[in-house]
Amino acid sequence: MFWPMLAIALGFLGIAVLGVLAIRVFLEVQRLGRQVAHTTERISQAAGDLETAAAGLARTGESLR
């Protein structure tokens, strides 16, 4: 009777450990998603700034002619 109960207890502990690891992975994936979204916003802002600067540079180049 001891061995079947030990096997059930170890099986339950194994499932509990997998559950904890799954929660940790889920939280890290959420954090990574937030970082990707923030980085995408920064890249979009930098692209807009670059476009504005390029337009100003083009206007300056045209006025030098």
Phi, psi and omega in degrees: 000334182292315184295318177296322179291323177296318179297319179294317180296316179294323176297317178296317179296321178298317178293322178297317178296317177298323177296316179297316178296322178296321178295318179297318178296317179300316180294320178293324178294321177297317180297318178297321178298319177295319178295320178296318179297317179296317180294322178297319177297317181295321179294319178297319179295318179295323178295320177295318178297319179295320179296318179296316180295321180294321179295318177296320178294321179295319178296320179295319179295323180290326182285342179282343182286000000 
